[in-house]
């Protein structure tokens, strides 16, 4: 979702930089880039480490809640679409192809984002707090999505923009259409790269499943 369908990573920037400053710390651009695609607990843990604070379950929960509340306010406004994303989703929906939203973002924030994106595009949604802690880059999020859709992961195309998401989808057995946004993604097995989703339709997605990607 973030950085793939909508350009919400810029909103996460605001929340993360402000949270770091509130702890008397400063997050560099390089440090921020390592958090793209991370879940809330991992993000809160990292911010505590950068600030030189003790990492405890209470501290992680407290910082996570602070980030959550700030981001919720930002997500409540309309989110900007990434180029070609809405058209690609529309093409898949109109063709009757089942699809899943697989995001590291928690359910509460995802629901706010879906007010802009549109729930009607997705058959199922899998959020970062619904995978028993096995978040991206673990394959569990995509395996769960395929299970809920009732399909073989090898017949799925995952669209990703971050290293953790790409690793998760590839490890699950999906073909991954990688559209990098804020951070580079390394080439690898089952990965196909594009500069944007402009022009991506059902026929283009079908070809990805057929073509060798190693």
C-alpha positions in Angstrom: 0.0 0.0 0.0 2.4 2.7 1.2 4.6 3.8 -1.6 3.1 1.3 -4.1 -0.5 2.3 -4.5 -0.4 5.7 -2.7 2.5 8.0 -1.9 1.9 7.8 1.8 5.6 7.2 2.7 6.0 11.0 2.7 3.3 11.1 5.5 5.2 8.4 7.5 8.2 10.7 7.1 6.5 13.4 9.1 5.4 11.1 11.9 8.8 9.4 12.2 10.9 12.5 12.1 8.7 14.2 14.6 8.7 11.2 17.0 12.5 11.0 16.8 12.8 14.7 17.6 10.3 14.3 20.5 12.8 11.8 22.0 15.6 14.3 21.7 17.0 12.4 18.7 17.4 13.0 15.0 16.7 10.5 12.2 18.9 10.8 9.2 17.6 10.1 5.7 19.7 6.9 5.5 18.2 5.7 8.8 14.7 6.6 7.6 15.2 4.6 4.4 15.9 1.4 6.4 12.4 1.6 7.8 10.5 1.6 4.5 8.2 -1.4 4.6 8.8 -2.1 8.3 6.0 -2.9 10.7 5.2 -0.7 13.7 7.0 -2.7 16.4 10.2 -2.8 14.4 9.9 0.9 13.6 9.4 1.8 17.3 12.3 -0.4 18.4 14.6 1.2 15.9 13.7 4.7 16.9 14.4 3.8 20.5 17.8 2.4 19.6 18.7 5.5 17.6 17.7 7.7 20.5 19.8 5.6 22.9 16.8 4.6 25.0 16.1 1.3 26.6 14.0 -1.0 24.4 11.3 -2.5 26.6 7.8 -3.8 25.6 6.3 -0.7 27.3 8.5 1.7 25.5 7.9 0.0 22.1 4.1 0.2 22.7 4.3 3.9 23.8 6.4 5.0 20.8 4.2 2.9 18.5 1.1 4.6 19.8 2.6 8.0 19.3 3.5 7.2 15.7 0.1 5.6 15.2 -1.8 8.7 16.4 0.2 11.2 14.4 -0.1 9.1 11.2 -3.8 8.6 11.7 -4.3 12.4 11.5 -2.3 12.5 8.3 -4.0 9.5 6.7 -7.4 11.0 7.4 -6.9 13.3 4.5 -7.0 12.2 0.9 -3.9 10.2 -0.1 -2.1 10.9 -3.4 -2.1 8.0 -5.9 1.1 6.6 -7.3 1.2 6.9 -11.2 -0.9 4.2 -12.8 -1.9 2.5 -9.6 -5.6 3.4 -9.7 -5.9 2.4 -13.3 -4.2 -1.0 -12.7 -6.5 -1.7 -9.8 -9.5 -0.8 -11.8 -8.5 -3.1 -14.7 -8.0 -6.0 -12.3 -11.4 -5.4 -10.6 -13.3 -5.0 -13.9 -11.8 -8.2 -15.2 -13.2 -10.0 -12.1 -9.7 -11.1 -10.9 -9.5 -11.6 -7.1 -6.9 -9.4 -5.4 -5.5 -8.8 -2.0 -4.0 -5.8 -0.2 -1.0 -7.0 1.7 0.5 -4.3 3.9 2.7 -3.9 6.9 0.5 -1.1 8.1 -1.8 -1.9 11.0 -5.5 -2.5 10.4 -6.7 0.8 12.0 -4.5 2.9 9.7 -5.2 0.8 6.7 -8.9 1.4 7.2 -8.3 5.1 7.0 -6.2 4.7 3.9 -8.9 2.6 2.3 -11.3 5.6 2.5 -9.2 7.1 -0.2 -8.0 4.0 -2.1 -11.4 2.2 -2.1 -12.3 -1.1 -0.4 -14.0 -2.3 -3.5 -10.7 -3.0 -5.2 -9.8 -5.8 -2.9 -11.3 -9.2 -2.2 -9.3 -9.5 1.0 -6.9 -7.4 3.0 -4.0 -8.6 5.2 -2.5 -6.0 7.6 0.7 -5.9 9.7 -1.0 -6.7 12.9 -2.7 -9.8 11.6 0.2 -12.1 10.8 1.2 -13.2 14.4 4.4 -11.0 14.2 5.6 -12.7 11.0 5.7 -9.5 9.1 7.5 -8.7 5.8 10.2 -9.8 4.9 8.8 -13.1 6.2 6.6 -14.8 3.5 3.6 -15.2 5.9 1.7 -12.1 4.8 1.6 -13.2 1.2 1.1 -16.8 2.0 -1.9 -15.8 4.1 -3.3 -13.6 1.3 -3.0 -16.4 -1.2 -4.7 -18.8 1.3 -7.6 -16.3 1.9 -8.0 -15.9 -1.9 -7.9 -19.7 -2.4 -5.1 -19.5 -5.0 -1.6 -20.9 -5.5 1.0 -18.2 -4.7 2.9 -19.2 -7.8 -0.1 -18.0 -9.8 0.0 -14.6 -8.1 1.6 -11.3 -9.1 2.7 -9.2 -6.1 3.3 -5.5 -6.7 5.9 -4.1 -4.3 8.1 -1.0 -3.9 10.4 -2.0 -0.9 13.0 -4.6 -0.1 11.1 -6.2 2.8 7.9 -6.5 0.7 9.7 -7.8 -2.3 11.5 -10.4 -0.2 8.3 -11.4 1.4 6.4 -11.9 -1.8 9.3 -13.7 -3.6 9.8 -16.1 -0.6 6.1 -16.9 -0.7 6.5 -18.0 -4.3 4.8 -15.0 -6.0 6.1 -13.3 -9.1 7.0 -9.8 -7.9 6.4 -6.7 -10.0 8.8 -4.2 -8.4 8.2 -0.5 -8.8 10.8 1.2 -6.6 9.8 4.4 -4.9 11.9 5.8 -2.1 14.5 3.1 -1.8 16.3 0.8 -4.3 15.4 -2.9 -4.5 18.0 -5.5 -5.6 17.4 -7.7 -8.6 16.7 -11.4 -7.8 14.6 -14.5 -8.6 11.0 -13.9 -9.5 11.4 -10.1 -9.7 10.5 -8.0 -12.7 11.1 -4.2 -12.6 9.2 -1.3 -13.9 9.5 2.4 -13.3 5.8 2.9 -12.7 2.4 1.1 -13.0 1.4 3.2 -15.9 0.2 0.9 -18.7 0.0 -2.2 -16.4 -3.2 -4.0 -17.3 -4.5 -7.5 -17.0 -2.7 -8.8 -20.1 0.6 -7.4 -18.7 0.1 -9.1 -15.4 -0.8 -12.4 -17.0 2.4 -12.3 -19.0 4.4 -12.0 -15.8 3.1 -15.3 -14.5 3.9 -17.0 -17.8 7.4 -15.5 -18.3 10.6 -16.8 -16.6 11.8 -14.3 -14.1 14.9 -15.9 -12.7 
